[in-house]
Amino acid sequence: MEVIIATTVMALLGLLGLYIAPLFFLIMLLLPLPLVYLILKRDLLYALLAVVLTLFMLMFTFANIKSAGLLVFQFAPLGILIGLMLKNNVTVDKSMAVLFFWALLIAALNLLFSFMLSGAGISQVTEEFRATMDQMAQIYNQNGLLDESDRQQYLALTEQIVNLVQTFLPGSVAVWNIMLTMSTYFIARYWMRSLGFTIPNNFHFTQWRLPWYSIWLIIIGLALTLGGDELSWQLMEVIGKNILYIAAFIFFVLGMAIILHFIQLWRVSKVVKIIIMLVMLLYLPFTAMVALTIGIIDPVVNIRRQPGEDGDGNKGG
């Protein structure tokens, strides 16, 4: 009965995700949870049986078999991976490291399938975007909203956006998968604990750290970017920029954890803390710059080191 219920829930959620695009992100957060439950309550075989039954149900109820298979591939391995790590009491730090590389692998496979196996490419995506922006410019021009000089500025802005899309699309897909994977993991931890399962190793966001060698992400990204520009090798430059893009996201999140850590330590009223948070939101570009800088520095100097803590405290995890 548990397998049947889990299969039904995953099939219904999968159909909602395939038919209602705005709900896709929320659906992808929830789809792996039944598999995590089956692994913790039973074992891996029950979860695999539920995956097979869900795949057959989606294939029979949804006309596009390829889309159904891709959807199952998106959530089933992730649910099984999270379930096995929780069942075997893998620490949060190690789990996050595994899930980080898993998210990068899924992002690479998504790009491979979308841009190579399916015959599409980044150029096709940007051409469709450019055509859409040109149509909007024509509509604005016909309605008298744009004169010729404004139209030229609009088209120049369009070209800049297209160049950014061409450059940072792989990194954006990777960041999206990292966010989705990590969110699913922590939702699964919270839900399984609320159902009565023993989930050890409580995670405190404000205490999250990165090992010192994570700074090599910045070094490698800069080296590839500068080397590609110097050698006029566009592929190397694009790879370097995308590594920097992913690293910027990671260090920004780390910087926010450090900022929230010190806000919690300040002995001020909650009203003052709320005001500080609102000011940070109002000046978001400045907040992002400060958080990114702090995040880059912390793996090396350990900003949150307590008095009396030894030098090993900056190893992170």
C-alpha positions as MATLAB code, in Angstrom:
seq = 'MEVIIATTVMALLGLLGLYIAPLFFLIMLLLPLPLVYLILKRDLLYALLAVVLTLFMLMFTFANIKSAGLLVFQFAPLGILIGLMLKNNVTVDKSMAVLFFWALLIAALNLLFSFMLSGAGISQVTEEFRATMDQMAQIYNQNGLLDESDRQQYLALTEQIVNLVQTFLPGSVAVWNIMLTMSTYFIARYWMRSLGFTIPNNFHFTQWRLPWYSIWLIIIGLALTLGGDELSWQLMEVIGKNILYIAAFIFFVLGMAIILHFIQLWRVSKVVKIIIMLVMLLYLPFTAMVALTIGIIDPVVNIRRQPGEDGDGNKGG';
ca = [
       0.000    0.000    0.000;
       2.829    2.392    0.756;
       4.353    1.785   -2.678;
       0.991    2.285   -4.373;
       0.312    5.508   -2.466;
       3.809    6.839   -3.158;
       3.479    5.950   -6.851;
       0.108    7.678   -7.104;
       1.390   10.813   -5.411;
       4.478   11.012   -7.644;
       2.446   10.357  -10.801;
      -0.092   13.075   -9.936;
       2.637   15.569   -9.043;
       4.492   14.672  -12.229;
       1.419   15.299  -14.370;
       0.872   18.651  -12.659;
       4.480   19.592  -13.374;
       4.189   18.576  -17.026;
       0.891   20.355  -17.655;
       1.195   23.431  -15.389;
       4.555   25.079  -16.023;
       4.377   27.720  -13.222;
       4.160   24.924  -10.641;
       7.176   23.052  -12.011;
       9.705   24.366   -9.476;
       7.465   23.537   -6.495;
       6.647   20.132   -7.971;
      10.343   19.299   -8.409;
      10.945   20.126   -4.744;
       8.274   17.651   -3.626;
       8.628   14.788   -6.104;
      11.674   13.084   -4.483;
      10.097   13.056   -0.984;
       7.990    9.864   -1.371;
      11.122    7.975   -2.414;
      12.991    9.273    0.633;
      10.120    8.091    2.829;
      10.066    4.601    1.269;
      13.816    4.160    1.756;
      13.694    5.253    5.393;
      10.545    3.254    6.187;
      11.389    0.180    4.091;
      14.443   -0.146    1.837;
      15.837    0.669   -1.596;
      13.871   -2.039   -3.445;
      10.532   -0.469   -2.492;
      11.729    2.891   -3.826;
      12.920    1.347   -7.109;
       9.561   -0.394   -7.535;
       7.774    2.916   -7.008;
      10.006    4.579   -9.629;
       9.204    1.903  -12.222;
       5.460    2.098  -11.561;
       5.533    5.901  -11.690;
       7.352    5.815  -15.018;
       4.746    3.473  -16.510;
       1.859    5.580  -15.200;
       3.331    8.780  -16.636;
       4.053    7.113  -19.977;
       0.455    5.872  -20.296;
      -1.203    9.105  -19.162;
       1.102   11.624  -20.862;
       1.436   11.558  -24.634;
       5.093   12.624  -24.698;
       7.083    9.613  -23.495;
      10.380   11.502  -23.733;
       9.165   14.231  -21.371;
       7.880   11.636  -18.884;
      11.221    9.823  -18.905;
      13.174   13.053  -18.427;
      10.944   14.049  -15.517;
      11.520   10.723  -13.758;
      15.247   11.048  -14.387;
      15.170   14.498  -12.777;
      13.665   13.461   -9.435;
      14.105    9.683   -8.976;
      17.923    9.466   -8.595;
      17.897   12.529   -6.338;
      15.221   11.041   -4.058;
      17.074    7.730   -3.854;
      20.387    9.484   -3.161;
      18.925   11.642   -0.375;
      17.096    8.657    1.122;
      20.234    6.522    1.223;
      22.290    9.308    2.796;
      19.671    9.913    5.495;
      19.253    6.193    6.148;
      23.018    5.745    6.563;
      23.377    8.861    8.782;
      25.718   10.667    6.405;
      26.702   14.047    7.867;
      25.199   17.210    6.475;
      28.559   18.515    5.240;
      29.325   15.344    3.293;
      25.754   15.176    1.984;
      25.949   18.761    0.722;
      29.244   18.047   -1.010;
      27.811   14.965   -2.738;
      24.648   16.803   -3.748;
      26.661   19.745   -5.073;
      28.531   17.549   -7.545;
      25.332   15.653   -8.326;
      23.627   18.954   -9.228;
      26.535   19.875  -11.525;
      26.314   16.446  -13.205;
      22.565   16.802  -13.775;
      23.080   20.319  -15.160;
      25.698   19.020  -17.592;
      23.418   16.169  -18.696;
      20.510   18.569  -19.163;
      22.628   20.829  -21.344;
      23.965   17.830  -23.284;
      20.490   16.525  -23.986;
      18.934   19.897  -24.729;
      21.657   21.289  -26.975;
      23.203   18.229  -28.583;
      20.974   15.165  -28.557;
      17.793   17.124  -29.327;
      19.420   19.126  -32.116;
      18.972   22.479  -30.400;
      21.729   24.829  -29.349;
      22.495   27.989  -27.439;
      22.450   29.892  -30.726;
      18.893   28.730  -31.367;
      17.795   29.877  -27.920;
      19.373   33.297  -28.388;
      17.928   33.667  -31.903;
      14.439   32.977  -30.559;
      15.022   35.513  -27.793;
      16.295   38.091  -30.303;
      13.261   37.514  -32.550;
      10.910   38.010  -29.601;
      12.612   41.265  -28.613;
      12.458   42.488  -32.239;
       8.715   41.814  -32.339;
       8.264   43.756  -29.116;
      10.268   46.659  -30.579;
       8.010   46.687  -33.649;
       4.888   46.744  -31.466;
       6.280   49.622  -29.418;
       7.229   51.476  -32.602;
       3.772   51.012  -34.154;
       2.108   52.348  -31.003;
       4.370   55.386  -30.972;
       6.134   54.375  -27.754;
       9.589   54.351  -29.347;
      11.250   56.770  -31.718;
      14.219   55.798  -33.870;
      16.874   56.674  -31.282;
      15.008   54.786  -28.556;
      14.658   51.823  -30.901;
      18.409   51.738  -31.502;
      19.069   51.817  -27.755;
      16.498   49.054  -27.267;
      18.146   46.846  -29.890;
      21.600   47.519  -28.403;
      20.299   46.469  -24.989;
      18.821   43.355  -26.596;
      22.207   42.408  -28.036;
      23.842   42.837  -24.629;
      21.242   40.578  -23.030;
      21.685   37.992  -25.795;
      25.458   37.976  -25.227;
      24.924   37.481  -21.482;
      22.521   34.602  -22.157;
      25.013   32.964  -24.516;
      27.792   33.279  -21.955;
      26.099   32.426  -18.669;
      23.388   29.939  -19.682;
      25.415   26.871  -18.508;
      26.193   28.539  -15.187;
      22.562   29.553  -14.735;
      21.412   25.973  -15.294;
      24.004   24.766  -12.765;
      22.961   27.334  -10.135;
      19.306   26.426  -10.669;
      20.071   22.726  -10.109;
      22.160   23.470   -7.021;
      19.337   25.509   -5.485;
      16.753   22.851   -6.331;
      18.872   19.967   -5.025;
      19.867   21.601   -1.743;
      16.324   22.827   -1.069;
      14.943   19.329   -1.635;
      17.511   17.858    0.756;
      16.636   20.198    3.624;
      12.901   19.855    2.991;
      13.344   16.086    3.150;
      15.244   16.355    6.437;
      12.521   18.517    7.982;
       9.668   16.340    6.702;
      11.259   13.051    7.755;
      11.966   14.414   11.236;
       8.341   15.602   11.520;
       7.188   12.070   10.614;
       9.145   10.642   13.533;
      12.301    9.415   11.819;
      15.591   10.002   13.587;
      17.590   12.481   11.529;
      20.899   13.296   13.277;
      23.407   16.063   12.593;
      21.289   19.185   12.922;
      22.328   21.857   10.438;
      22.631   25.524   11.387;
      22.869   27.783    8.357;
      24.749   30.498   10.240;
      27.512   28.004   11.112;
      27.995   26.694    7.579;
      31.590   26.850    6.379;
      33.599   26.013    3.298;
      37.068   24.434    3.312;
      39.997   26.689    2.560;
      40.645   25.079   -0.822;
      37.241   26.254   -2.099;
      39.048   29.501   -2.968;
      40.510   27.598   -5.922;
      37.157   28.023   -7.652;
      37.915   31.731   -7.921;
      41.539   31.134   -8.944;
      40.689   28.593  -11.656;
      37.821   30.718  -12.973;
      40.011   33.822  -13.207;
      42.853   31.889  -14.815;
      40.594   30.401  -17.498;
      38.866   33.726  -18.151;
      42.095   35.694  -18.494;
      43.790   32.892  -20.432;
      40.902   32.608  -22.876;
      40.880   36.361  -23.418;
      44.647   36.461  -23.918;
      44.685   33.494  -26.312;
      41.423   34.544  -28.039;
      39.981   31.146  -27.125;
      36.297   31.782  -26.540;
      35.477   28.350  -25.106;
      38.102   28.696  -22.361;
      36.861   32.187  -21.545;
      33.221   31.056  -21.339;
      34.149   28.126  -19.063;
      36.081   30.458  -16.785;
      33.229   32.964  -16.590;
      30.725   30.242  -15.748;
      32.991   28.875  -13.007;
      33.171   32.395  -11.566;
      29.388   32.705  -11.851;
      28.812   29.488   -9.891;
      31.492   30.447   -7.354;
      29.903   33.882   -6.883;
      26.591   32.244   -6.008;
      28.219   29.867   -3.494;
      30.309   32.547   -1.776;
      27.356   34.934   -1.705;
      25.307   32.347    0.211;
      28.256   31.786    2.565;
      28.581   35.539    3.099;
      24.886   35.801    3.981;
      25.337   33.000    6.526;
      28.169   34.972    8.159;
      26.175   38.212    8.193;
      23.180   36.473    9.792;
      25.536   34.876   12.322;
      26.711   38.273   13.572;
      23.203   39.710   13.510;
      22.150   36.888   15.840;
      25.104   37.611   18.138;
      24.300   41.306   18.500;
      22.553   42.003   21.773;
      19.897   44.287   20.360;
      16.123   44.030   20.226;
      14.321   42.106   17.523;
      12.942   45.378   16.186;
      16.459   46.634   15.476;
      17.371   43.348   13.800;
      14.271   43.557   11.605;
      15.187   47.133   10.635;
      18.691   45.966    9.720;
      17.268   43.197    7.534;
      14.951   45.675    5.788;
      17.855   48.045    5.126;
      19.820   45.139    3.663;
      16.920   44.369    1.334;
      16.546   48.002    0.289;
      20.258   48.252   -0.554;
      20.460   44.786   -2.083;
      23.313   45.474   -4.572;
      25.522   46.788   -1.755;
      24.468   43.877    0.487;
      25.305   41.391   -2.263;
      28.746   42.954   -2.781;
      29.519   42.857    0.953;
      28.227   39.293    1.334;
      30.261   38.111   -1.654;
      33.440   39.727   -0.316;
      32.955   38.238    3.152;
      32.193   34.829    1.645;
      35.412   34.819   -0.368;
      37.525   35.841    2.645;
      35.997   33.476    5.219;
      37.386   30.108    3.972;
      40.903   31.508    4.404;
      40.676   33.573    7.616;
      37.581   32.092    9.360;
      35.779   35.306   10.306;
      33.525   33.519   12.831;
      36.421   32.054   14.828;
      35.645   32.221   18.519;
      38.217   33.328   21.106;
      40.394   30.385   22.051;
      39.553   28.395   18.933;
      42.611   26.745   17.360;
      43.782   27.113   13.800;
      41.921   24.021   12.627;
      38.652   25.908   12.882;
      39.014   27.339    9.384;
      38.943   24.008    7.623;
      35.204   24.247    7.134;
      33.003   21.584    5.698;
];
